[in-house]
Amino acid sequence: MQGSARRRPFPAAAPGSPPPAGPLYPGRHGAVKAEDTFKTSPFHLDLWFYFTLQNWVLDFGRPIAMIILPLEWFPLNKPSAGDYFHMAYNVITPFLLLKLIERSPKTLPRSMVYVSIITFVMGASIHLVGDSVNHRLIFSGYQHHLSVRENPIIRNLKPETLIDSFELLYYYDEYLGHSMWYIPFFLILFIYFTGCFTPVAEQSRMPMAAVLLMGPSSLYYWYLVTEGQIFILYIFTFFAMMALVMHQKRKGLVLDSNGLFLFYSFIIALLLIAGWVGWLWNDKILRKKYPGVIYIPEPWAFYTLHMNNLHAAKESL
């Protein structure tokens, strides 16, 4: 009698009905985790500021530091200041990307994030070596607006097999290094972007700090795409982001402040790229180095072609 009178904590389930979702079934496929529900995600001013700052200082600033600082401080057979900047970038950037992923209100695929970070570090490290040698060749008269075999200091090398070695170095720097660096970089940004949606329209606005930070962030993406020659990767990432925004809008979801910051930065950078291409559209020398349908000159190729000659002319006067 005492056993039959004992009350059950839950009503019995009907035969054939699925078990109730909740803490009692944490491993059930399709169950919604608490962290997957939509939350208010404030603008990550600290991360975005550090991310933009270190991009400008450690990535854009490294060749400038190498050119400006006295050569006596960093002999050509030793790492330059730019190389140390690159080393710091290879450590700080993946750390900031991981912190950005951690702050996403949505549970993101960890295995894909880890593999992307590992590939990113490897690609950026390959680029470090190739870029270090290529930029130091500038002091010997190497001209970035010319191909490897067309450069006067390379063309006269003996034996000619040395030219193949420099072409291999250029391949590691401009192709393999860039691919293993930038593909996981944009993949991680897109993965983070997938979690930047909210059903609350009031959360779809950026603070003034985000608006001010959007300028230097967009300008850096312009530099990244033009100097890295990754327009195809960039435009496909942008189209994927735009398609995701349209898809989520049908569900009644809008971008939060972090998603808006990233999305608008990509749009402004695309406009800057269009302006850059239009400005140099009729440059015959750069056209020769960048043939084909997609014509996007590198800023450092423009520098060695025009600005470096301008500085030499001023010094001669």
N, C-alpha and C positions, 0 to 999 in steps of 0.2 A: 504493500500500500504506500509506503513512504517513497519507494522508487517511482511508482506510477504517478505520484502527486508532484514530483520534481518538475519545475518549469524549464522549458527549453529557452536558451538565450535568443535563438532565431527561429522563425517558422520554417517548417520543413519545405524543401523545394519540390516542385512538381516533377514527376518522372520525365526525364528527357530534357529538362530545362537546364541552361548553362549555369555554372556556379556564379554567385554574386561577385562583382568586381570590388576590390578594396584591399586593405592591408593583409587580409587573410590569404590573398592570392597574388603575391608580389611578382611571381614569375610568369603570370599568364600573359600570352601574346595579345597585344592590342590594348592592354590596360593603360590608362593615362596616368603618368607619373605626376607627382605634385609639382615638380619643377617644369613640366611641359605645359602647364596652364599659363595663360597670358598674365604677365605681371607688368607693373609699371617699371620701366627701365630708364632711370635718369640719364642725362647726357654725361658721358664719360670724359669730362673736360681734362682731367689729369692724364689719362692714357692717350687721348687724341693729341694733346699738346706735346707730350713727350715723344710720341710717334712722329709727329710732323717736325719737331725740332731736331731729333736725331737723324731723320732723313735728310734734312737740309745740311746739317753740319757734317755728318759722317759719310753721306753718300755724295751729294753734290759738292760738298766742300773739300773732299779728299784730293781731287786733282788740282784744285786751286791752291791748297796748302802746299802741295808738292812743288808748284811753280813759284809761289811767292817766297817760301822759306829759303834761306841761303843753301846752296848746294853743298857747302863745306860741312853743314850740320848732318847731312844725310848723303854720304858718298854713293855713287851709282852702283857699287857692288854690295850695298847694304839696303835694308828696308827703308823706304822713304816715310815721311810724315803721313802721306796718303795711305800707305800700307797699314800703318797703325790705326788710322781712322777706319779702314776697311775691316780690320780685325775686330775693333770695337763694335762696328755695325753688325758683323756676323754673330755676335753674342747678344747684343741688346735687342735687335729687331725680333728674332724668334721668341725672346722672353716677353716682349710687349705683345706679340701676336697671341701667345698662350694666355696672357693675362686678359686680353680682349675676349678670347673665347670663353674664359672662365666667367666673365660677367654677362654672358648671354643669358637671357631669361629662359631660353629653350635648350633642352638637352641635345647636344650636337654629336655627330659620329666621331668618337674619340680616336679610333684606329686610323681613320682618314686624316685627322688632324695631326696625329703623331708622325705618320708616314710623310705627310706634306712638310712638316717642320724639319725632319731629318733630311729630306731631299733638298729643301731650301738651304740648309746649312752647308751641305755638300756642294751644291751648285755655286753658292756665293764664295765658297773657299776656292773652288776651281777658278772662278772669275778673279779672285784676289791675285793669284799668281800670274795669270795671263795679262790682266790689266796693269799690274805693276811693271812688267817688262815693256809692254806697249807704250805706256805713258813715259817711261824713262827713255825710250827711243827718241822722244821729241827733242831731248837735249843733243842728240846726234844728228838731227836734221830730218827725222821721220815726219811725214806729212799725212795726217789722218784722212784728208780728203782724197787721197790716192789709194789704190789697192796695194796689196803687199808687193806684188811683182813690179808695179809701176813706180815704187819709191826708189829714188836715186841711190840711197844708202843700201838698199836691199838688192837692187838689180845687178850691182857689180860684185856681189859676193862670190867667192871661189872656195871650194867647189860649189856648183849650182845646187847640189842637194841641200845645202844650208838654207836655200830659199824655201824648200819644202818644209824644213823644220820651223821656219818663221810662219809659214802658212798654217802649220799644225797649231802653233801657239795662238794664232789669230782665231782659228776654229774653236779652240778651248775657251778663249776669251769671249768672242762675240756670238757664238752659236750654242755650244754645249753648256757653257757656264750660264749664259743668259736663260736658256730653256729650263735648266734645273733650278734656277734661282727664281724666275718670274712666274712660271706656271704654278708651283705650289703657293707662291705669295698671293696671287690673285684668287686661287682656289680657296685659301683660308679666309680671305676677305669676303668671298661669296658665301662660304659656309656660315660665317658670322652674320652676313646680311640676311640669311634665311630666317634668323631668329629675331629680326628687328621689326616685327609687326604687332599691332595692338588693335583691339576692337574699339578703343576709346578715341574719338576724334580729337578731343582736347589735348591728347598726348602727342599729336602729330604736329608739333611745332618746335622750332629750334630756339634756344636761348641766344642772347646777343653775343655771348662768347663764342658760340658755334659759328655764327655768321662771320665774325671777325677772323676766326681760324680757317674758314673755308677758302679764303684767298690763297694763303701760302700752301695749303694742302693741295688745292687744284693745280697750282703752278708746279708743285713737285711731281704730280702725276704726269703733267706735260713733259717735264724733263725725263721722267722714267720711261715714257713711251717713245720719245724721240731718240734719246741717247741709247736706250736698250733695243731699239728697232723691234718693238713688240706690239705694233698697232693691231695686228690680227688677233692676238690674245686679248688685248685690251677691249676691242670692239665686241668680241664674242662675250666677254665677261659683262660688258655693259648691256648687250642685248638680253643676256640671261637674267640680269637684274631687272630690266624693264619688263620682260615677260612674267617674272615672278610677281612684280608689283601689280600688273594687270590681273593675274590669276588670283592673288589674294584680295584684290579689290572686289571681285565677284563674291567673295565670302564675307564681305563687310569689314575687312581688315585694312588698316592703313599703316604707313611707316611711322615708327617712333622717331625721336629726335636724333638718335644715332644712325638710323637707317637713312633719314633725310640728309644728314651731313655727308654720309658716304656717297649717296646717290647724286646729290647736287655737285659734289666735288668731281665726280666722274663726268657730269654734263659740262661743267665749266672747262675742265681739262680738254674735252673733245673740241670745244670752241677754240681754245688756245692752239690746239694742234692744227685745226683748219686755218687759222690765221697765220701760223708759222709756215705752213705749206704754201699758202697763197703769196706770202711775202717773198719766198725763195723759188717761186714757180719757174721763173725764166733764168735761173742760174745754170748756165751750160756746164760748168765744171762739176757742180754737185749732181746735176742730171746724169752725167756720165758715170759717177760712182754709184748712184742709186737708180738704175734703170728699172723698167717694168711699170706696171699699173700703179702700184702703191709707191709713191714718192714722198718720203719723209726724211729729210736730211738730219744728221746728228748735230747737236749743238757744238761739240768739240771739233767736228769736221769743218763747220762754219768758222770756228775760231782759228784753226790752223790755216785756213784758206784766206780769210779776210782780216780778222782782228790781229793776228800775229804779224802779218805783213804790214799792217798799219803801225804797230808798235816798232817794228824794225825801221820803218820810214821815219818815224819821229826821232829815233835814236841817232839815225844818220845825219839829221839836221842839227 
